[in-house]
Structures are given as C-alpha cells and as structure tokens.
C-alpha cells in the first residue's frame, strides 16, 4: 500500500497505533488538499539527489537508519527545510513555506545509516490557492441582532427559494457577544437554527457608539473547519455600521477565496460610525451593496444574484459627480444568454419604446482579424411578433404545425468535431429548453447516420454519450463534402416523430460540396420548420462554405460562423440584444460599416416565445364586457368543459390554472371531477378573498381537493407572489396528496409517505377553505423514520406576516428514500370543520 500511494501521488505513512490520531491531522485531507508537486525516489547511504521538484517522508519502522534531510530550493526566492532524527517520530514531516510564481531548482541532501534503499515521497500542497467549483459550495446568511425577528425571517424565507441547491448553508447572528456560526446540509436544519437564534435585544450591544462586529463574522467563516468556503456566497443583513474604515484585510481574505459578498444595509442604523465600509467591501470584491429600509429587505433580496445569476461576468465600480458621461470598461460576455427564458437575468438597460420613439441596438466588438466594427439597429417592428411557424408561412404548404407547442427538436452534429464541443454545446442549449414533444439527435459526416428520437432529455443524453464524434468513423479526406443534406432529408422522412413546425440545430464542421440548396430549402419551408446552423470557422473539409448559411437565410433561420471554442458563447458573427416593443408600427433601418467593398449577407431576425403573451395582452379584463350583476355566478365550469372538448390542442395530462374572482352558483362538481380525472389532468385555482359575485365560495376548492390539486384563497394583491409557489413549472410532479377534515385541536395520523428518491420536496398545505382566517391558530406537519425526521410548523403569526393573509403555506423538506410516518398537529379556535389540502411535489 505504500507503493500504491507512491504510484498515485498519495502519501503512505508507517506509524505506531497510538500516534494515528495525531498523524491524520497532518495529512492533506481538508485544507492542504491540492497536490502541486510529487516525486517518489529511491536512495541509499548518504549523498545528494537533484529532484524534478519538492516535502519529506520515510518508509520503515522503527526509524533505525534515518539521520537527516535538507530540502533546498534555489532561484529568485531561495529557501530550505532541514530535519533530523530527533525532530519527529514516525515517517511524516510537514512544514509550511511561501513560494512565488518563479522557477525553482530543487535539491535534496540526505543521510541514512547503512545502504538499504529508502523510498521517499516528496510533496508540496497549496493551502491558499483555492479553485472554486462551478457551483458555489456554501451560502452564509449573516444578520445583525439589532433587526426585528420579522425582518430576518421574512428575508430568510425569501432567500431560501433561491438557495436550495447550495450543498452547505451557514447562518450566524452577529452584533452580539455570543456569535455562533452553524452549518447545515439542508434548509430544514438551517431553518431550525435561525428560529432558535432570532434577534434578541437583551443579547445585543446596548450602546449605539459600539460598532458592528461584522468583520469577525467574515473571518470566522473563512477559518471554519466544517464547510467549504472557496467560491462561496456571503449574504449580510447589516443594521449596525462598523467603526473601522480599513477594509484591506477583509477584502484580501474574500478575494483569496474567490468568494462573493453581498450586503443590504439598513437605512435606519442602530449604531456604528462608518456607513460605507461594507459597501466598499462589496465594491472591491465584485459583490453588491444596497441600502434599504428594513421593510423592503425581503423584496430586495429576491433581486440579488444568489442563485440563477450567481456568476459575475462584468463588474466595475466608478465615481461620478454632477452631470456627464463616463466611459466604462468593455464587456465581453463569456456565454450567450437566451433572455427569453431567463426573464430579468440578462436584461441590460432597456429603453421603453412608444410610438414615435426609437430604440437603438449598437454592437461594437473586436474580431480576430479586424478593427472594431460598429452596427446600429434603429429599431422597430410591425404589429405583433408572430409565432415561430407563422414566419415561415410559404405557399408550398404541405402541413399545418401546432400553434401552442413545438413538436420536435433535432440536434445534428458533425462527426468531425471533438466530443467536448458537442457535449458542451448540447448542455448549454438544453438548459434553456422549453418542453418539446420529441427530441432527436444525429451524428452526420459518417457513413452510418442514425437519427434517434426520445421524449425526454435524459434519454437524449444517453444517446449522445454513445454516439460522440469518432475520427475512425468519419470521412478520411478533406475533399469529401458533408452529408448534412442527407441528415435533413432523413429527418423529414422519419415516421417516429412529428416534423411539421420543428426546430433543427446543426453544428457544422465540414462544408457541403453542393451549392444548390433549393430542394432542402423547399423541404424545410413546406414543413414550416426553422433551421439554425453554427458553422465552424476552422472546417475539416468540403468546398461550399456558404451553402448552409444560405439555407438558414432562405428559411428564416440563423447561420453564424464561430470558432469551435465559442460555440457555447457565440463570439463570431452573431450579435443579439433583448428589447421591448409596444404594439405600434415602427420604421426599420440599419447603419453599417465594413472595410472594403465585398458584399456581406446579413441575417436580421426578431423572435418571440409564443403567441399566448400577445393573446392575453389583447384580452385583458374589461368591465364593460363582464357580468353586471353580482348574483350571476361564474361560468368557470364551462371553461373547463370547453378545454376538454377542444379539437386543437391535446388535453390528456394538461395543467389548468384558474384565477377566480367570481364564485360559481353551482355546488355539484361531480361531472367536472370525472372529466379532470379521466384526462389525468391537474387543476389549480387561486380564489379572490374579495369576490365580485356568485354564491358557492367552496365549489372550486372542493374540485381541487377531489383531483389532488391545490386551491388557495388570497387577496388580489398577493396573487403574483402566490402563483410562484404553485407546482406549474419547476415542481410539476405530485408525489403525495391527501385531503382531510379537522376541527378544534388535536393530532391526525396521515397516510405514510415513501419518497421515490432522496430529494428535496415542496410541501404545500391549504389550511382553510375560506377567508378571513378567523379560526386558524397553528399547524405542524411532521415526518418521522428511525433514520430521519423533520417538521414544518406555521402559525397565525406566519399567516399575517408572510403569507399575505391567504390560506396557503409552503416549505421545502428534505426526505430520504425511506418510508415515513406522517402526522399533523392542528389548533383551530371553535369547532367548525376545516378542509385541508396537503400535497408534496417533486421537480423531477
């Protein structure tokens, strides 16, 4: 085993049993974990060896021959370390030294008794050079003791929506003499810790002249031995200012660990003298610093980049005064963001356009072979943006594509690419995918071209892994043209997946040899498909570089040329921006500037997601078209029946989401229950707490109860917040559903829950089928197993403070893949029967 360690750059130590506890602390298992130097050599007797590079060891016990060692390094910053037989028992020696970014010559002088061969392991490990993973490892939530408990809880509850994917969660209450930082692997335990450490004025600093000890928080975090800190995110709620202005040490610590620090500072501080200190810390570490009124903290934190947008790609801190214009550093994005799917996450400064106003899209960037190029897009659009297939409404129509979804996405890639390019590009695009009916993939530029279709991303991943580019299966001559035309034709002739209205993404490494693309263009047009092709700027063969660009041009697609390494970030001939347009007519023009007189073919496209946004915009509520009498009931029952009788869109397995302002007058929901169940559909409803009419307030609640759906009563202003929790996009899959009746106080045993996999599940409880909340006191949802247990508790204070006086409560819970006993403790005033909906949802 000593030999195994030697041959794998590990460490092998012989020790007396009683010293194991001491020695294991010295091994590079937690802090010094990055091997940057390794050499295994054989020596005997006395002498000197020139090493290829670097620390010190010994293989046999008892240590009867070792006398001394001296490891020396020479260069601009020389040094050495010596050890003799009296320094250590055992065979392990550990010393710490500073090394700089220069070349070192390494020499080892050694002295052993006798001529036995000694095997030395020499290693250098780096403790300060931290390489963060792509996903931040730890999220630290730090809050001043001077805040009200409500501010802390509201803000924490808001941020837990976003941080559930961090492997570690830390929390600490500071501005108190007893500062205790705790780390957990799940939000459930973090919740419990925060609830047990809420702000307490009796434990805080009693004098406003005392400055915050927030610096101690940061230093404690980076010196902890429980959770990884490299690349972590620190979020601070600051009520008391520090008294120190010197931030150099703190900034150095944060930078050396590649961490990100954000801080929201109270606009009504409780003490301290340096209001800008933590703002400057955030400025110098590429974090964000905001000053907010306490009651706005929970809203502000939702916009901080702590989850989806947690990777900074541009940061500058400037000073200005008066009025003027200042030039900022250029921004070169490392990836291309599809803004239509990321909402606010990549929206730059947007000019609001109105009739008579102009928007301008200006692109200035360096290319590999040219000076800066400028293109200006003075912009407007005629009427509404059509859906993807209406743009291809050609005369040679042979099919009618669906209007509400895209049937098939085909990913086609040349065998001449490296496997990494294909996988990176696929992974980049799939992170933005909508729900397609089918996914196809095909490797072309090989003799055996096989298109495979699947109905989910997981299966496509497996197919790609088994069909990555292989140079042994490709064309061996650069004069052979790509068979990409065959791939397109084969796709449209398949009988497995629908093709009308589909989207095709092609990664092209080899040019076709054909210049005539008329047949392929006709095929794409007749099927109302969209073709996007990214062509390599370093082709592997073929003679017609513009053929596929022309195909994309003639079918309203896009055809950028890119260097392979930019396929995931688009750094070649493609420029884009996201812009908002109103429903007015715009004149369009373009300013351009190219060197020379060569003719340039430009593709200019504007895209929308689907027509539903425009449909809703032009069908907003109009009181003149509504029922004028409050005694008239809602016709929502007709809406549901019309959906299931429609012949345009598939309804089996559909999701129905209803915003109900007017109650129905019917109480019998049996026909609708049968209709929804028979179509395996999911039905959710938010009912207004201030209805406009109707007589049966509980009819839709009962309908949801009988179809394993969720129903909430909410005040209208809270609809926007509440809908974000409903299982209609991320947590789509119901894994546990029970509807019960309770009254008064007690404990109810619920059906057991056996999670299909170990995962974090969304717990949703609708605890009352009416408003106002006049009888609810508290609920505690408990799950228990000999290996694991937890609970979700909320009370009437939570209802008014956080849930908007509605009837729904939400919490994430971590569950193992074991059988849990489920119970519910409840307390209501009075003895009216309460109808509760209890659901758990999964995101996979």
Rosetta blueprint (number, residue, H / E / L):
1 X L
2 X H
3 X H
4 X H
5 X H
6 X H
7 X H
8 X L
9 X L
10 X L
11 X L
12 X L
13 X L
14 X L
15 X L
16 X L
17 X H
18 X H
19 X H
20 X H
21 X H
22 X H
23 X H
24 X H
25 X L
26 X L
27 X L
28 X L
29 X L
30 X L
31 X L
32 X L
33 X L
34 X E
35 X E
36 X E
37 X E
38 X E
39 X E
40 X E
41 X E
42 X E
43 X E
44 X L
45 X L
46 X E
47 X E
48 X E
49 X E
50 X E
51 X E
52 X L
53 X L
54 X L
55 X L
56 X E
57 X E
58 X L
59 X L
60 X L
61 X L
62 X L
63 X L
64 X L
65 X L
66 X E
67 X E
68 X E
69 X E
70 X E
71 X E
72 X E
73 X E
74 X E
75 X L
76 X L
77 X L
78 X L
79 X E
80 X E
81 X E
82 X E
83 X E
84 X E
85 X L
86 X L
87 X L
88 X L
89 X L
90 X L
91 X L
92 X E
93 X E
94 X L
95 X L
96 X L
97 X L
98 X L
99 X L
100 X L
101 X L
102 X L
103 X L
104 X L
105 X E
106 X E
107 X E
108 X E
109 X E
110 X E
111 X E
112 X E
113 X L
114 X L
115 X L
116 X L
117 X L
118 X E
119 X E
120 X E
121 X E
122 X E
123 X E
124 X E
125 X E
126 X E
127 X L
128 X L
129 X L
130 X L
131 X L
132 X L
133 X L
134 X L
135 X L
136 X L
137 X L
138 X E
139 X E
140 X E
141 X E
142 X E
143 X E
144 X E
145 X L
146 X L
147 X L
148 X L
149 X H
150 X H
151 X H
152 X H
153 X H
154 X H
155 X H
156 X H
157 X H
158 X H
159 X H
160 X L
161 X L
162 X L
163 X L
164 X L
165 X L
166 X L
167 X L
168 X E
169 X E
170 X E
171 X E
172 X E
173 X E
174 X E
175 X L
176 X E
177 X L
178 X L
179 X L
180 X L
181 X L
182 X E
183 X E
184 X E
185 X L
186 X L
187 X H
188 X H
189 X H
190 X H
191 X H
192 X H
193 X H
194 X H
195 X H
196 X L
197 X L
198 X L
199 X L
200 X L
201 X H
202 X H
203 X H
204 X E
205 X L
206 X L
207 X L
208 X L
209 X L
210 X L
211 X L
212 X L
213 X L
214 X H
215 X H
216 X H
217 X H
218 X H
219 X H
220 X H
221 X H
222 X H
223 X L
224 X L
225 X L
226 X L
227 X L
228 X L
229 X L
230 X L
231 X L
232 X L
233 X E
234 X E
235 X E
236 X E
237 X E
238 X E
239 X L
240 X E
241 X L
242 X E
243 X L
244 X L
245 X L
246 X L
247 X L
248 X H
249 X H
250 X H
251 X H
252 X H
253 X H
254 X H
255 X H
256 X H
257 X L
258 X L
259 X L
260 X E
261 X E
262 X E
263 X E
264 X E
265 X E
266 X E
267 X L
268 X L
269 X L
270 X L
271 X E
272 X L
273 X L
274 X E
275 X L
276 X L
277 X H
278 X H
279 X H
280 X H
281 X H
282 X H
283 X H
284 X H
285 X L
286 X L
287 X L
288 X L
289 X E
290 X E
291 X E
292 X E
293 X L
294 X H
295 X H
296 X H
297 X H
298 X H
299 X H
300 X H
301 X H
302 X L
303 X L
304 X L
305 X L
306 X L
307 X L
308 X L
309 X L
310 X L
311 X L
312 X L
313 X L
314 X L
315 X L
316 X L
317 X L
318 X L
319 X L
320 X L
321 X L
322 X L
323 X L
324 X L
325 X L
326 X L
327 X L
328 X L
329 X L
330 X L
331 X L
332 X L
333 X L
334 X L
335 X L
336 X L
337 X L
338 X L
339 X H
340 X H
341 X H
342 X H
343 X H
344 X H
345 X H
346 X H
347 X L
348 X L
349 X L
350 X L
351 X L
352 X L
353 X L
354 X L
355 X L
356 X L
357 X L
358 X L
359 X E
360 X E
361 X E
362 X E
363 X E
364 X E
365 X E
366 X L
367 X L
368 X L
369 X L
370 X L
371 X L
372 X L
373 X E
374 X E
375 X E
376 X E
377 X E
378 X E
379 X E
380 X L
381 X L
382 X L
383 X L
384 X L
385 X L
386 X L
387 X L
388 X L
389 X L
390 X H
391 X H
392 X H
393 X L
394 X L
395 X L
396 X L
397 X L
398 X L
399 X L
400 X L
401 X L
402 X L
403 X L
404 X L
405 X L
406 X L
407 X L
408 X E
409 X E
410 X E
411 X E
412 X E
413 X E
414 X E
415 X L
416 X L
417 X L
418 X L
419 X H
420 X H
421 X H
422 X H
423 X H
424 X H
425 X H
426 X H
427 X H
428 X H
429 X H
430 X H
431 X L
432 X L
433 X L
434 X L
435 X L
436 X L
437 X L
438 X E
439 X E
440 X E
441 X E
442 X E
443 X E
444 X E
445 X L
446 X E
447 X L
448 X L
449 X L
450 X L
451 X L
452 X E
453 X E
454 X E
455 X L
456 X L
457 X H
458 X H
459 X H
460 X H
461 X H
462 X H
463 X H
464 X H
465 X H
466 X L
467 X L
468 X L
469 X L
470 X L
471 X H
472 X H
473 X H
474 X E
475 X L
476 X L
477 X L
478 X L
479 X L
480 X L
481 X L
482 X L
483 X L
484 X H
485 X H
486 X H
487 X H
488 X H
489 X H
490 X H
491 X H
492 X H
493 X L
494 X L
495 X L
496 X L
497 X L
498 X L
499 X L
500 X L
501 X L
502 X L
503 X E
504 X E
505 X E
506 X E
507 X E
508 X E
509 X L
510 X L
511 X L
512 X E
513 X L
514 X L
515 X L
516 X L
517 X L
518 X H
519 X H
520 X H
521 X H
522 X H
523 X H
524 X H
525 X H
526 X H
527 X L
528 X L
529 X L
530 X E
531 X E
532 X E
533 X E
534 X E
535 X E
536 X E
537 X L
538 X L
539 X L
540 X L
541 X L
542 X L
543 X L
544 X E
545 X L
546 X L
547 X H
548 X H
549 X H
550 X H
551 X H
552 X H
553 X H
554 X H
555 X L
556 X L
557 X L
558 X E
559 X L
560 X L
561 X E
562 X E
563 X L
564 X H
565 X H
566 X H
567 X L
568 X L
569 X L
570 X L
571 X L
572 X L
573 X L
574 X L
575 X L
576 X L
577 X L
578 X L
579 X L
580 X L
581 X L
582 X L
583 X L
584 X L
585 X L
586 X L
587 X L
588 X L
589 X E
590 X E
591 X E
592 X E
593 X L
594 X L
595 X L
596 X L
597 X L
598 X L
599 X L
600 X L
601 X L
602 X L
603 X L
604 X L
605 X L
606 X L
607 X L
608 X L
609 X L
610 X L
611 X L
612 X H
613 X H
614 X H
615 X H
616 X H
617 X H
618 X L
619 X L
620 X L
621 X L
622 X L
623 X H
624 X H
625 X H
626 X L
627 X L
628 X L
629 X L
630 X L
631 X L
632 X L
633 X L
634 X L
635 X L
636 X H
637 X H
638 X H
639 X H
640 X H
641 X H
642 X H
643 X H
644 X H
645 X H
646 X L
647 X L
648 X L
649 X L
650 X L
651 X L
652 X L
653 X L
654 X L
655 X E
656 X E
657 X E
658 X E
659 X E
660 X E
661 X L
662 X E
663 X L
664 X E
665 X L
666 X L
667 X L
668 X L
669 X L
670 X H
671 X H
672 X H
673 X H
674 X H
675 X H
676 X H
677 X H
678 X H
679 X L
680 X L
681 X L
682 X E
683 X E
684 X E
685 X E
686 X E
687 X E
688 X E
689 X L
690 X L
691 X L
692 X L
693 X E
694 X L
695 X L
696 X E
697 X L
698 X L
699 X H
700 X H
701 X H
702 X H
703 X H
704 X H
705 X H
706 X L
707 X L
708 X L
709 X L
710 X L
711 X E
712 X E
713 X E
714 X E
715 X L
716 X H
717 X H
718 X H
719 X H
720 X H
721 X H
722 X H
723 X H
724 X L
725 X L
726 X L
727 X L
728 X L
729 X L
730 X L
731 X L
732 X L
733 X E
734 X E
735 X E
736 X E
737 X E
738 X E
739 X E
740 X E
741 X E
742 X E
743 X L
744 X L
745 X E
746 X E
747 X E
748 X E
749 X E
750 X E
751 X E
752 X E
753 X E
754 X E
755 X L
756 X L
757 X L
758 X L
759 X E
760 X E
761 X E
762 X E
763 X E
764 X E
765 X E
766 X E
767 X L
768 X L
769 X L
770 X L
771 X L
772 X L
773 X L
774 X L
775 X L
776 X E
777 X E
778 X E
779 X E
780 X E
781 X E
782 X E
783 X E
784 X E
785 X E
786 X L
787 X L
788 X E
789 X E
790 X E
791 X E
792 X E
793 X E
794 X E
795 X E
796 X H
797 X H
798 X H
799 X H
800 X H
801 X H
802 X L
803 X L
804 X L
805 X L
806 X L
807 X L
808 X E
809 X E
810 X E
811 X E
812 X E
813 X E
814 X E
815 X E
816 X L
817 X L
818 X L
819 X E
820 X E
821 X E
822 X E
823 X E
824 X E
825 X E
826 X E
827 X E
828 X E
829 X L
830 X L
831 X L
832 X L
833 X L
834 X E
835 X E
836 X E
837 X E
838 X E
839 X E
840 X E
841 X E
842 X E
843 X L
844 X L
